[in-house]
Amino acid sequence: MNAHDIILRPVITEKSMSGIADKTYTFKVAKNATKIDIKRAVEELFGVQVDKVNTLHVRGHMRRQGRNVGYTPSWKKAVVSLKEDSKSIEFFEGML
């Protein structure tokens, strides 16, 4: 897999935006990606130095449409912490 197949999109929420000051960024990643794959992909795409990667599986939520009941898809989330001497990711800087 290449880096664009691993990192799918950034997660833009109030909680994830509060971590930008600590150089902590949140991404939606491929379900079969490992922490090592995610670290290499972030370093390749954004040119930064990654300190650690935390991952978690997000379960789908139950949703109703009238009498029909279903679940949204489950997905994998990665919280990436950068090293102190690393530069920040420019994509997130404009959102503050």
Residue frames as a rotation matrix with the C-alpha (Angstrom) as fourth column:
MET 1
0.583 0.813 0.000 0.00
0.813 -0.583 0.000 0.00
0.000 0.000 -1.000 0.00
ASN 2
-0.404 -0.673 0.620 1.19
0.591 -0.709 -0.385 3.51
0.699 0.211 0.684 -0.68
ALA 3
-0.933 -0.089 -0.349 0.79
0.344 -0.507 -0.791 6.44
-0.107 -0.858 0.503 1.70
HIS 4
-0.704 0.709 -0.049 -2.43
-0.692 -0.668 0.272 7.73
0.159 0.225 0.961 0.09
ASP 5
-0.082 0.669 -0.739 -4.10
-0.144 0.725 0.673 4.33
0.986 0.162 0.037 0.56
ILE 6
-0.469 -0.171 -0.867 -3.23
0.753 0.436 -0.493 4.30
0.462 -0.884 -0.076 4.28
ILE 7
-0.772 0.209 -0.600 -4.17
0.258 -0.760 -0.597 7.86
-0.580 -0.616 0.533 5.31
LEU 8
-0.297 0.754 0.585 -7.75
0.953 0.199 0.228 8.34
0.056 0.626 -0.778 4.11
ARG 9
0.184 0.364 0.913 -8.71
0.288 -0.908 0.304 11.73
0.940 0.207 -0.272 5.58
PRO 10
-0.885 -0.438 0.157 -8.15
0.001 -0.339 -0.941 13.94
0.465 -0.833 0.300 8.63
VAL 11
-0.045 0.852 -0.522 -10.66
0.925 0.232 0.300 13.86
0.377 -0.470 -0.798 11.45
ILE 12
-0.749 -0.136 0.649 -11.92
0.048 -0.987 -0.152 17.40
0.661 -0.082 0.746 12.07
THR 13
0.368 0.825 -0.428 -13.69
0.644 0.105 0.757 17.54
0.670 -0.555 -0.493 15.43
GLU 14
0.720 -0.058 0.692 -13.51
-0.404 -0.845 0.350 19.88
0.564 -0.532 -0.632 18.40
LYS 15
0.860 -0.400 0.316 -11.54
-0.122 0.441 0.889 17.32
-0.496 -0.803 0.331 20.42
SER 16
0.461 -0.728 0.507 -9.07
0.869 0.486 -0.093 16.57
-0.179 0.483 0.857 17.63
MET 17
0.459 -0.266 0.848 -8.51
0.344 -0.827 -0.446 20.28
0.819 0.496 -0.288 17.00
SER 18
0.907 -0.117 0.404 -7.59
-0.406 -0.495 0.769 20.84
0.110 -0.861 -0.496 20.67
GLY 19
0.703 -0.663 0.258 -4.61
0.393 0.665 0.635 18.48
-0.592 -0.345 0.728 20.25
ILE 20
0.712 -0.431 0.555 -2.96
0.510 -0.226 -0.830 20.56
0.483 0.874 0.059 17.53
ALA 21
0.713 -0.454 0.535 -1.21
-0.605 -0.783 0.143 22.73
0.354 -0.425 -0.833 20.13
ASP 22
0.405 -0.547 0.733 0.52
-0.543 0.501 0.674 19.58
-0.736 -0.671 -0.094 21.45
LYS 23
-0.366 -0.478 -0.798 1.38
-0.930 0.172 0.324 18.43
-0.018 0.861 -0.508 17.88
THR 24
-0.720 0.282 0.634 -1.19
0.084 0.942 -0.324 15.63
-0.688 -0.181 -0.702 18.05
TYR 25
-0.500 0.493 -0.712 -3.19
-0.862 -0.364 0.353 14.95
-0.085 0.790 0.607 14.88
THR 26
-0.235 0.552 0.800 -6.07
-0.158 0.790 -0.592 12.56
-0.959 -0.266 -0.098 14.16
PHE 27
-0.586 -0.007 -0.810 -6.63
-0.810 -0.032 0.586 10.68
-0.030 0.999 0.013 10.89
LYS 28
0.615 0.683 0.394 -9.04
-0.524 0.727 -0.443 8.14
-0.589 0.066 0.805 9.47
VAL 29
-0.425 -0.865 -0.267 -6.87
-0.850 0.279 0.447 5.28
-0.313 0.417 -0.854 8.20
ALA 30
-0.064 0.317 -0.946 -7.27
-0.653 0.704 0.280 1.98
0.755 0.636 0.162 6.36
LYS 31
0.753 0.500 0.428 -8.61
-0.644 0.424 0.637 -0.83
0.137 -0.756 0.641 8.53
ASN 32
0.902 -0.413 -0.123 -5.68
0.416 0.909 0.004 -3.16
0.110 -0.055 0.992 7.81
ALA 33
0.336 -0.807 0.485 -2.95
-0.141 -0.552 -0.822 -0.53
0.931 0.208 -0.299 8.37
THR 34
0.365 -0.325 -0.872 -0.51
0.882 0.421 0.212 -1.12
0.299 -0.847 0.441 11.22
LYS 35
0.826 -0.096 -0.555 1.06
0.260 -0.810 0.526 1.52
-0.500 -0.579 -0.644 13.46
ILE 36
-0.230 -0.973 0.018 4.34
0.361 -0.068 0.930 1.22
-0.904 0.220 0.367 11.54
ASP 37
-0.316 0.206 0.926 2.52
0.946 -0.008 0.324 1.70
0.074 0.979 -0.192 8.20
ILE 38
0.740 0.669 0.071 0.74
0.652 -0.739 0.169 4.78
0.166 -0.079 -0.983 9.56
LYS 39
0.495 -0.644 -0.584 3.98
0.220 -0.557 0.801 6.27
-0.841 -0.525 -0.134 10.90
ARG 40
-0.531 -0.738 0.417 5.76
0.569 0.054 0.820 5.84
-0.627 0.673 0.391 7.55
ALA 41
-0.041 0.604 0.796 2.80
0.965 -0.184 0.189 7.25
0.260 0.776 -0.575 5.62
VAL 42
0.877 0.367 -0.311 2.52
0.454 -0.845 0.284 10.41
-0.159 -0.390 -0.907 7.77
GLU 43
0.150 -0.908 -0.392 6.27
0.178 -0.365 0.914 11.01
-0.973 -0.207 0.107 7.57
GLU 44
-0.584 -0.360 0.727 6.20
0.727 0.165 0.666 10.57
-0.360 0.918 0.165 3.78
LEU 45
0.173 0.772 0.611 3.11
0.934 -0.325 0.146 12.70
0.311 0.546 -0.778 3.09
PHE 46
0.932 0.352 0.088 3.77
0.293 -0.873 0.390 15.62
0.214 -0.338 -0.916 5.42
GLY 47
0.174 -0.962 0.211 7.57
0.243 -0.165 -0.956 15.55
0.954 0.218 0.205 5.90
VAL 48
0.410 0.025 0.912 7.44
-0.806 -0.458 0.375 15.42
0.427 -0.889 -0.167 9.72
GLN 49
-0.682 -0.627 -0.376 8.98
-0.292 0.705 -0.646 13.20
0.671 -0.331 -0.664 12.42
VAL 50
0.412 0.909 -0.060 6.45
-0.403 0.241 0.883 10.98
0.817 -0.339 0.466 14.22
ASP 51
-0.478 -0.514 0.712 7.01
-0.855 0.089 -0.510 10.16
0.199 -0.853 -0.482 17.89
LYS 52
-0.887 0.228 0.401 4.17
0.036 0.902 -0.431 7.68
-0.460 -0.368 -0.808 18.47
VAL 53
-0.593 0.736 -0.327 0.94
-0.552 -0.076 0.830 6.40
0.586 0.672 0.452 16.94
ASN 54
-0.752 0.493 0.439 -2.18
-0.176 0.492 -0.853 5.30
-0.636 -0.718 -0.283 18.85
THR 55
-0.774 0.514 -0.368 -4.92
-0.357 0.124 0.926 3.45
0.522 0.848 0.087 16.97
LEU 56
-0.678 0.631 0.378 -8.48
-0.167 0.369 -0.914 2.48
-0.716 -0.683 -0.145 17.78
HIS 57
-0.833 0.505 0.227 -11.40
0.455 0.391 0.800 0.89
0.315 0.770 -0.555 15.98
VAL 58
-0.763 0.644 -0.051 -14.55
-0.546 -0.685 -0.483 3.02
-0.346 -0.341 0.874 15.89
ARG 59
-0.682 0.586 0.437 -17.75
0.573 0.800 -0.179 1.00
-0.455 0.129 -0.881 15.84
GLY 60
-0.758 0.491 0.430 -20.59
0.190 -0.464 0.865 2.00
0.624 0.737 0.258 13.58
HIS 61
-0.859 0.506 0.079 -23.53
-0.314 -0.398 -0.862 3.81
-0.404 -0.765 0.501 15.17
MET 62
-0.494 0.779 0.387 -27.11
0.806 0.577 -0.132 2.62
-0.326 0.247 -0.913 14.91
ARG 63
-0.879 0.264 -0.396 -29.21
-0.361 -0.912 0.194 4.85
-0.310 0.313 0.898 12.66
ARG 64
-0.295 0.862 0.412 -32.92
0.612 0.501 -0.612 4.75
-0.734 0.072 -0.675 11.85
GLN 65
-0.942 0.194 -0.273 -34.68
-0.333 -0.624 0.706 5.86
-0.034 0.757 0.653 8.69
GLY 66
-0.013 0.992 -0.127 -38.34
-0.848 0.057 0.528 5.52
0.530 0.114 0.840 9.51
ARG 67
0.801 0.362 0.477 -38.92
-0.569 0.708 0.418 1.89
-0.187 -0.606 0.773 10.44
ASN 68
0.739 -0.607 -0.293 -35.64
0.234 0.639 -0.733 0.70
0.632 0.473 0.614 8.91
VAL 69
0.833 -0.521 0.187 -32.71
-0.355 -0.243 0.903 0.20
-0.425 -0.818 -0.387 11.26
GLY 70
0.757 -0.653 -0.003 -29.08
0.413 0.482 -0.773 -0.05
0.506 0.584 0.635 10.22
TYR 71
0.569 -0.673 -0.473 -25.52
0.477 -0.199 0.856 0.74
-0.670 -0.713 0.208 11.24
THR 72
0.817 -0.453 -0.355 -23.02
-0.576 -0.660 -0.483 3.20
-0.016 0.599 -0.800 9.83
PRO 73
0.643 -0.603 -0.472 -19.74
0.158 0.708 -0.688 1.60
0.750 0.368 0.550 8.74
SER 74
0.839 -0.484 -0.247 -17.03
0.274 -0.016 0.962 0.93
-0.469 -0.875 0.119 11.30
TRP 75
0.728 -0.634 0.261 -13.59
0.040 -0.341 -0.939 2.49
0.684 0.694 -0.222 10.71
LYS 76
0.351 -0.719 -0.600 -10.12
0.934 0.311 0.173 2.85
0.062 -0.621 0.781 12.17
LYS 77
0.933 -0.038 0.358 -8.77
-0.060 -0.997 0.048 6.04
0.356 -0.066 -0.932 13.75
ALA 78
0.174 -0.938 -0.300 -5.11
0.910 0.270 -0.314 6.95
0.376 -0.219 0.901 14.33
VAL 79
0.999 0.001 -0.035 -3.88
0.017 -0.887 0.462 9.61
-0.030 -0.462 -0.886 16.73
VAL 80
0.397 -0.901 0.174 -0.38
0.753 0.212 -0.623 10.65
0.524 0.379 0.763 15.66
SER 81
0.887 -0.225 -0.402 1.98
0.150 -0.684 0.714 12.53
-0.436 -0.694 -0.573 18.02
LEU 82
0.693 -0.673 0.258 4.94
0.179 -0.186 -0.966 14.37
0.698 0.716 -0.009 16.51
LYS 83
0.028 -0.793 -0.609 8.37
0.985 0.127 -0.120 14.85
0.172 -0.596 0.784 18.07
GLU 84
0.487 0.166 -0.858 9.06
0.569 -0.805 0.167 18.15
-0.663 -0.570 -0.486 19.86
ASP 85
-0.339 -0.726 -0.598 11.67
-0.059 -0.618 0.784 19.29
-0.939 0.301 0.167 17.32
SER 86
-0.560 0.212 0.801 9.50
0.799 0.396 0.454 18.36
-0.220 0.894 -0.391 14.33
LYS 87
-0.948 0.314 -0.060 7.66
-0.316 -0.897 0.308 20.96
0.042 0.311 0.950 12.29
SER 88
-0.346 0.901 0.263 3.86
-0.164 0.217 -0.962 21.02
-0.924 -0.377 0.073 12.44
ILE 89
-0.493 0.288 0.821 1.53
0.818 0.476 0.324 19.88
-0.297 0.831 -0.470 9.66
GLU 90
-0.983 -0.016 -0.182 0.59
-0.036 -0.959 0.281 22.90
-0.180 0.283 0.942 7.56
PHE 91
-0.575 0.818 -0.017 -2.84
0.278 0.214 0.937 21.53
0.770 0.534 -0.350 6.58
PHE 92
0.121 0.653 -0.748 -4.13
0.932 0.185 0.312 21.89
0.342 -0.735 -0.586 10.16
GLU 93
-0.691 -0.495 -0.526 -2.59
0.672 -0.708 -0.217 25.31
-0.265 -0.504 0.822 10.83
GLY 94
-0.891 0.356 0.283 -5.22
-0.105 -0.766 0.634 27.17
0.443 0.535 0.719 8.80
MET 95
-0.079 0.928 -0.363 -8.07
0.369 0.366 0.854 25.67
0.926 -0.067 -0.372 10.86
LEU 96
-0.464 -0.144 -0.874 -7.16
0.884 -0.006 -0.468 27.23
0.063 -0.990 0.130 14.19
